[in-house]
């Protein structure tokens, strides 16, 4: 399941980074937030950190943009996660 969520996250974040003015961005961000809730419920903060590590590396390599700003979409899942 993690691999499927990782691929979905990469697709969503990549779209948002490449199309910041699209009217679809807010819906994609909502999906990213929901994925964060799922990841947290399955594996906690460590799972969220691991997911973002993989996403950051892959997106940075593939399109040369930094997805770190999307970490804040997962704020509220845990008191430890504050971005």
Buried (B, 14 or more C-beta within 10 A) or exposed (E): EBEEBBEEBBEBBBBBBEEEEEEEBEEBBEBBBEBBEBBBEEBBBEBBBBBBEBBBEBBEEEBEBEBEEBBEBBEEBEEEBEE
